[in-house]
Amino acid sequence: MSLRRVVQQRWKWLLVIVPVAVLAVVLGGTYVYIHFIAPDPAPRLTFTSPASSASSSASSSSSGSASGATSGSIDGTWTATSASEAGYRVKEVLAGQDNEATGRTTAVTGQLVISGKTVSTASITVDMTKVASGESQRDGQFRSRIMQTSQFPTATFELKTPITLDSIPADLVQVNVKASGTLTLHGTANDVTIDLAARRNGANLEVNGTVPITFSDYKIANPSGGPASVGDSGEMEFLVVFTR
């Protein structure tokens, strides 16, 4: 066999082996990054201690039912504490492998006003400039290209329809609430109805919920970039702890 033919055959093998090897390195590196280097996705925001087995429910306006026992007035103005937290959750495909990206912030402020069994007003503001994932490159993309936080630094929710409970729940009794209001995100306002879980916990009121977000509804650029491919939606999560 001539030297030229040997060289040609080896080049053919190299043309096959090199791309396969590169692909293996990329996939292996991505696996190592996702499972051993990148921070784990943050757990879903939820109540820090179990709720009572009893539960009550509520709805917008005058409809709804409740079964919790009364344990004192909750009248007054309630203000969000530093124990509050909010953030995002997005599913992505990173170099062919499924991943879940999350970001969190405790920079949450807000108030709600309760009279008797009616939540008459409620507002929540999240400082989007403080949302962090533990990955500097992801956070840079989030603040600049995706959410443009220098132009739209906050996300807000304003209750539009009062929420009326049939009774005041006892301590640690969960109330399931549909809250109708206006969510403003990336400078764009949309009317939404959010399924919430709420309860009194000692001297505090806790409100927990998740809002599905379709990026185009809020004029948010698709977060896909580099090796990461993201769909057209994500979630905004929050756990707001109020004190009177």
N, C-alpha and C positions, 0 to 999 in steps of 0.2 A: 504494500500500500504506500502510495507516495506521501511525502510530507505535507503537501498541499491538501490532500484528501483528509489526512489525520486532523489538520488544523480546522478544516471546514466542519468535520464531525464534532470536534470539541466545541466549536462556536455554537453549533446547533444545540448541544446539551446546555451550554451556558445560557443561551437565550430562554431555555425552559427553566433551568434551575434558579437563576438569579431572581426573576420575578416571584417565583414561589417562595424563595428564601426571604425576599423583602416583605411579601405578604405575611409570612409567618412571624417575622420580627414585629411588624406593625400590629398584627392581631395579638401577639403575645404581649407586646408592650402596652397595648390598650387594656388587656385583661389585668396586667399587673397594676397599671395606673388606677383602674376602677376599683379593684378589690384590695389593694394594699397601700396606695399612695393617696388618692383622692379622699377627702373626708366623707364619711358615711352620710346618706341622706338624713336630714333631721327627722325625728319621729313626729308624727302628726300631733298638732296641738290639741290637747284634751284636758279635762279636769285632772288635777294632781292627786285627788283622793276619790275613792268610789262614791257614787251617789247613793242615796237611800233606795231601797227596793221599790218604795212608793214613788209615783211620778204624777205630774200634772201637766196639762197642756193649755196652750193659749193660742189666740189667732188675732189677726188684724181686726179692728172695729169691735163689734159686740159679740161675734160668734166664738165658739170654743167651749172647752170644759176643763175642769180642774178637780183633783181629788186630794191635794196636799192639805194638811192641817195648818191653820193659822198660827203663827208664832211671833206676832208683833208687827207693828206698822213698818212699812218700808217707804213711807212718804219722804220726800225731800229731793235734793240735788246730789247726785252721785258723780264722783270724779274718777277717771282712770288713774291707776297707780303704776309705779315702775315695775310691778309684777306682770304687766300686760306684755303681750308679744304678738307679732304678725309677720307674715312672710309669704313666699311663693313656693309652689311645687310644680315642676315641669318634667315630663317624660321626654327623653331624648335617645337617639341612637348614635353611639360614639364609635366610629370605625366598625360598624356592623354589630356592635354589642349594645344591649339595652342598658340604660342608666337612668337614674332619677336625680335631678338637680333641685336643690332647695336653698333658700336664703331666708334669714331671720333678722328681726330687729326688735328691740324693746322700746324704741322711740315712738311710742303710741300715746296719744292724748285723746281725751273725750269726756263727754258728760251725758248723763241721762236724768230726766226729771220724772218722778213718780208721784202721783196723787191718788191715794186709795189703792185701787187695783188697776189703774191706768198708767201706762208709760206714755206720757204726752209728747215728749221730745227726746231725741237721742242723736248724738253725733260722735263720730270717731275719725281721727286724723292719724295717718301713718307717715312718718318721715322716710321717704323712699331713698334719700341720700345715705341713710344709715343701714340699709339692708345689706347683709353680708353673708357669703356662702362658705367662707374659709378658703376660697381660691381667688387670688388677686386678679388673675386674667379674666375669670368669669365675672367678677364684680366690676371690673373696668368696662367690659362689654355691656353689662346690665345698666350701668349708670350713664354710659355715653350713647352707644349706637341704639340700644333697645329702648330704655325708658327715658333717656334724655333728661336726667334728673336736674341738671342745671337750669332747664327751662320749666320742668314740671316736678318740683321737689316733693310734693305730697300727694297722697291718695286719701279721699274722704268719703264717708258715708253719712247721709242725712236721712233720718226717718221722716217719711211723708204722712203715714197713716198711724194714728195712735194704736197701741196694743193694749187690749183689755183682758185681764185675767178674771176668771170666775171666782177665784179665791186666792189668798196670799199663801204661798207654799211654806212648809216648815223648813227648818235648816237641812241642807243637803238634798232636798227634794227637787229633782230636775223638772224644768218646765220646757216643753217643746214649742217654739214660737216661729211663726212666719212673719218676718219683718219686711215691709215694703218701703222702699226709699230710693234715693238717688246715689249711685256710686260714681265718683269722679276719679278717673285714672288716666294718666298720661294726658291730662288736660281735656279729656272727653267725658261728658256726663251721660249716663244711661240709667233708666229706671230698672230696678231689680227687685226681686223678692227672694230673701235669703232664709233658709231653714237654720234656725238657731237652737242651741241648747243653753238654758240659763238656770241658775240656782243661787240661793243665798248660801254663803259659807261663813258662818260666824258673823263678823262685822262687815263682810264683803259681799258684793254681788259679782258673779262670774258669768260671762257671756262667751260662748264658743261657737264658731261656725266656719264654713268653707264656701267660697264664692267661685263658681266656674267662670273662667275668663276666656272668651274668644278674642284673640289678639286684634283681628281686624275691626271688631266692634269699638275698640278704643284707639284705633289708628296706631297700633304698636307694630313695628317692623318684626317680621318673623325672626326669632332668635337664632335660627340656624346660622352656623359659621364655622369655617375650618372643617375639622373632622366630625363635628356634631350636627346632627340633623334633628330638627324639632318640628312637631306638628303645628296645627293652627290654634292650639288652646293650652291652657294650664289652669292652675288653681291659686286662689289667694286664701290663706288661712289666718285665723286670728283667735286669740284667747284674751279677752279684756277683763281685767279685774278692777272693779269699782269700789270706792269707799265713800261713805256719806260725810 
